[in-house]
Each structure stands twice: as structure tokens, then as C-alpha cells.
Amino acid sequence: MRFIYTLIFLFILPSFAQVNVITTIKPLADIVKEVGKDKVIVEYLIPPNVNFHLYEYKPQDVKKVYKADVFIFIGSGEPNVSSIVKSLPKGNVLKVIDIKGIYLIKEEDHNEVHPAVWLDPQNAKVIAKEISSLLSKKDPKNKDFYQKNAENFIKQCDEVLNYGKTKLSTLKNKYFVSYHYEFPYFVNRFGLVYLAEIEMGHGREPTPKHILEVIQKMKKYNVKTVFTSRQFYNSKTVKVVLDQVGGKVVFLDTMGENSSYIEMMRFNIDQVYKELATQ
């Protein structure tokens, strides 16, 4: 009798097997969750409250990647993953900036792709569709499930796109200033104008000349807010600018630290509207 139960268990087990997915950052993991639901186990490697450019992979991170059925990464801006990826089967890897149809922006200070592609909901739609395709290959029997979930998520992205475009289009002052050049995808998608950023590239402190130029632009266009995330922020430098323009700093959420992807995007839209509407 025990032998029979064992055989039954072995036949039933595969139907409950979940696809194991590892991503570098939380926003990618959030999109995987939307598409895979309870059919996937997903983890992200880089804590959402740190500067992901500077993160150093730990031995346990590498082990997780090698054990995963799928590894998803941006392909720009993260710590180098090439040494990890080259040892993985191609069918287990998804490099986001290589997805057909993804909208990419080149960095201003060097000829590389800006990594924050997920801050454009249009890109999130493209990513979700590709994740659905990849999960379907790994788990064909649940193909319809993944496609339906991806379609639902894409619908939510369309709703947040319409919400943001409608709300932000009413602004009289659409000039956007940030500490780090962190939001070009968001700014472009929602029809804002990137006036200036305080930091001069990754980790490069601004020169007095550059700070003066930012102050002059903010005064000229009556901009009183510097947007930033907590991961990229130097309070002393920002204070020098704000003291001169009589403004304030406002934190946006780029990693969905305590929220879903859609909630994160709605929060950012609302914060930007709230601040720019008063200028």
C-alpha cells in the first residue's frame, strides 16, 4: 500500500511544481508575480532600498541564480552579471534591454542604455508579454493561465498610462528637476520636460558651475521641487540648490519598496502632479 501511495505522489507532484524565477531587482519580480501568480516562486537579489548600481553579489545570490529555472535582469546599470549568465542555458535567461519592442534611452553622460526602463508602463507591458512567453515555454500546461494574467496586467498598465497622461497633461509647468538622472522614461512617457539634474552622472558630485546652472534654470522656469529617490540622494548638495530657489525635495518610489508595480506608478504620478501643480 505504501508503494502505491508513493507512486501516486510522484505522479501528482509535477502538477504542483512551480517555476523558480530569480530577478535582479524588485520591479521585475513584481511583474513576474503579476503574470505567474501562484505558479511561480520569484525572488529578487538586490534589496530595493539600496543603490542597485553599487550592489555586490553574494555567493548565495549566485547559487540562487544557478538553481533557478529563469533568471531575469535589465542588462544595464546593474552590477556585472555576464560572468553568471555565460554559464546558464540561453533558454533560462531574459535580458530586458534585448526584448523586441522595448523603448530605450541612452544615458546623457555616456553611451549606454539608461537602466530604469520599468518606469515607463509601456515598457512594463512589453516585459510582461515576454515573461508570459518564457513561463509558457517552461510550463506549457499553464500557457493560457500566464497569457490571461499578462493581458490583465497589460490592461492595468494601460489604465495607469491613461491616468498619468490625463492628469499630467493639465499641468501648466511641466519642467522636471531631479537629483540623479533617474526618471527619463517616466518624464518622456508622461509628456514632461527634463530641465536639469543635480548629480553629474553616477556618483559624480556636481561642480560649483553645474550647481549654479541648475539654480539659474530653476529660477528661470519657476521650478521649486527637486525629485529624487532615497537610493540616489545627497542631502547636503540638494540643500545648496533648494536654499537658493526656496524649494523642497520630494521622494518618488522607483523600486516599489512597499507596493505593487501599479501602486508604485500611481504614487509617482500623484506626487509629481501634486508638486508641479503648485508651481
Summary of the structure (lengths in Angstrom):
residues: 279
radius of gyration: 21.3
end to end distance: 76.6
largest distance: 83.5
contacts: 878
relative contact order: 0.12
helix: 53%
strand: 14%
